[in-house]
Amino acid sequence: MKYDGMTIHSVRDEYGLIEVVQNRSTRKLYFDSPIEQSCLYLNAPMTLNFEYQEKIIERVLAFANQHKKEQNLRVLMLGMGGGSMAHHLFHTLPNIQLTVVELRQAVIDCAYNYFHLPNEPEIEVVCEDAITFMAENNLENLKDNAQHYDVIIVDIFDANGLPSELSDKQLQENLWQNINSPGLVIFNLWYQWNQTHSNGKPVPTAETQQVINFWQNSTIENTDCTLNRYNIQSSQNLIAEILKN
């Protein structure tokens, strides 16, 4: 027994251990730590297990509805996990075109083999580092071939939490340059465990604060940039939403 279940798949790549653990009701993905990276309900595979996922999907659907893009939405997802959000969006929005960028081929294999990620032409999966992908796709560098997206979802975690590369300034600039107008960039970020300010508000991790600072400054410099934040009550997640008007 491990993590309240039986390990049904285990593989180690250059970044660490990946495990799929199953019990009677769920199948979960772990990256060398007890932190759940993804969860599939065996009898309800379309159910999202995490409140932060529900918030991200809610904001994407609200954006699509507001801008009448329900049937023509180009979405880029940086980070895959078990592919739960990609799976959900694929079955929720007609004619969506999804590009999912994931660093680890072993994670991609798990999403297809154990977490029901649809193997459909509308979902393009790219095995590449997200920062490299964004740099290559930057419209200033590849004006003829680069692609604009209506929505970019940044959901990148490793065994220790948010990787430091996530707060890279150039990544933020590439995200802004690769989004349509109107467009939406949405981050899944983290607060620190069991730490609060004197006013009772949770303390962001250093990487989260750097990302927030960049976009706060962007709202001052760009009148077409809006930043919204959503605290997740059931976990340490913080959802940051950047709207390009």
VOROPA-807878 format. One record per residue (C-alpha): x, y, z. Coordinates in steps of 0.05 Angstrom, whole numbers, padded with zeros to 5 digits, always signed. Layout:
residues N
XYZ;...
END
This chain:
residues 245
+00000+00000+00000;+00023+00071-00016;-00015+00137-00014;-00078+00098+00006;-00075+00052-00055;-00035+00003-00096;+00019+00025-00144;-00003+00002-00213;+00052+00038-00252;+00120+00064-00233;+00175+00093-00276;+00236+00135-00264;+00263+00185-00314;+00318+00237-00310;+00273+00282-00268;+00252+00232-00216;+00200+00179-00199;+00130+00178-00229;+00077+00134-00197;+00005+00117-00212;-00032+00094-00150;-00102+00064-00151;-00155+00046-00099;-00228+00026-00106;-00251+00095-00128;-00192+00135-00153;-00128+00132-00194;-00076+00185-00176;-00010+00210-00204;+00050+00227-00161;+00118+00257-00176;+00165+00228-00123;+00126+00261-00065;+00058+00254-00030;+00030+00314-00069;-00024+00291-00117;-00010+00315-00188;-00074+00287-00217;-00135+00246-00196;-00183+00206-00237;-00249+00181-00208;-00256+00112-00239;-00333+00116-00243;-00335+00190-00262;-00275+00206-00306;-00300+00275-00324;-00303+00298-00251;-00249+00347-00231;-00219+00330-00164;-00187+00396-00146;-00220+00463-00132;-00164+00500-00169;-00179+00460-00232;-00253+00478-00227;-00234+00552-00221;-00188+00549-00282;-00241+00515-00324;-00293+00564-00299;-00250+00623-00321;-00235+00593-00389;-00309+00579-00402;-00328+00649-00379;-00276+00679-00427;-00300+00635-00485;-00373+00654-00471;-00359+00728-00464;-00320+00732-00529;-00364+00683-00567;-00307+00634-00578;-00341+00570-00553;-00333+00538-00622;-00267+00568-00643;-00219+00569-00584;-00144+00558-00589;-00117+00537-00521;-00044+00525-00501;-00031+00486-00437;+00038+00488-00406;+00043+00427-00361;+00001+00364-00368;-00004+00324-00304;-00055+00270-00318;-00088+00313-00371;-00152+00324-00331;-00164+00395-00352;-00148+00381-00425;-00196+00322-00422;-00250+00366-00391;-00242+00423-00441;-00242+00376-00500;-00310+00348-00480;-00339+00416-00459;-00322+00462-00517;-00338+00442-00589;-00284+00450-00641;-00231+00470-00590;-00159+00463-00612;-00113+00444-00554;-00037+00444-00553;-00008+00413-00490;+00066+00421-00474;+00097+00372-00425;+00170+00364-00408;+00168+00290-00391;+00150+00237-00441;+00135+00189-00384;+00082+00237-00358;+00051+00241-00428;+00049+00165-00431;+00014+00162-00363;-00039+00213-00385;-00057+00170-00446;-00050+00102-00413;-00079+00114-00344;-00118+00179-00343;-00162+00176-00406;-00130+00234-00444;-00166+00230-00511;-00122+00211-00569;-00155+00259-00618;-00128+00306-00671;-00157+00366-00634;-00107+00353-00578;-00034+00363-00599;+00016+00340-00547;+00087+00367-00550;+00143+00338-00508;+00186+00398-00494;+00207+00446-00440;+00152+00499-00434;+00200+00558-00430;+00237+00534-00492;+00171+00523-00528;+00148+00594-00513;+00214+00624-00535;+00211+00585-00601;+00138+00605-00611;+00151+00678-00597;+00122+00719-00653;+00182+00765-00654;+00229+00707-00667;+00185+00665-00714;+00140+00715-00747;+00120+00669-00804;+00107+00605-00764;+00090+00625-00693;+00018+00618-00670;-00026+00662-00628;-00070+00630-00575;-00136+00653-00545;-00120+00621-00478;-00055+00599-00446;-00058+00558-00382;+00006+00553-00341;+00003+00494-00293;+00075+00472-00282;+00097+00434-00220;+00152+00387-00200;+00160+00344-00138;+00178+00405-00096;+00124+00453-00121;+00132+00511-00168;+00198+00508-00207;+00239+00572-00204;+00238+00577-00280;+00164+00593-00277;+00179+00664-00253;+00228+00677-00310;+00214+00748-00337;+00225+00727-00409;+00173+00672-00402;+00122+00724-00379;+00138+00769-00438;+00133+00711-00486;+00065+00692-00458;+00040+00763-00469;+00067+00766-00540;+00036+00698-00559;-00035+00714-00536;-00090+00741-00579;-00128+00805-00563;-00176+00790-00530;-00138+00735-00495;-00129+00701-00428;-00067+00676-00391;-00082+00637-00328;-00032+00612-00276;-00038+00559-00223;+00007+00586-00168;+00022+00569-00095;+00021+00598-00026;+00070+00574+00028;+00046+00519+00075;+00018+00543+00141;+00045+00614+00136;+00004+00678+00140;+00015+00752+00143;-00005+00792+00205;-00071+00806+00170;-00085+00732+00164;-00073+00728+00089;-00030+00670+00064;+00042+00683+00043;+00058+00670-00031;+00119+00629-00049;+00177+00669-00077;+00162+00645-00148;+00088+00663-00141;+00105+00733-00116;+00152+00744-00174;+00099+00724-00224;+00047+00769-00190;+00096+00827-00188;+00109+00822-00262;+00036+00824-00281;+00020+00879-00230;+00072+00922-00263;+00044+00903-00332;-00025+00930-00312;+00008+00997-00298;+00047+00998-00363;-00007+00969-00408;-00079+00995-00407;-00101+00931-00443;-00075+00885-00386;-00119+00865-00327;-00098+00821-00268;-00147+00782-00225;-00130+00735-00168;-00172+00679-00139;-00154+00646-00072;-00170+00572-00068;-00200+00556-00001;-00188+00481+00000;-00113+00483-00017;-00053+00529-00021;-00066+00545-00094;-00074+00615-00121;-00103+00626-00190;-00077+00688-00227;-00117+00710-00288;-00087+00759-00338;-00135+00788-00390;-00111+00821-00453;-00165+00868-00477;
END
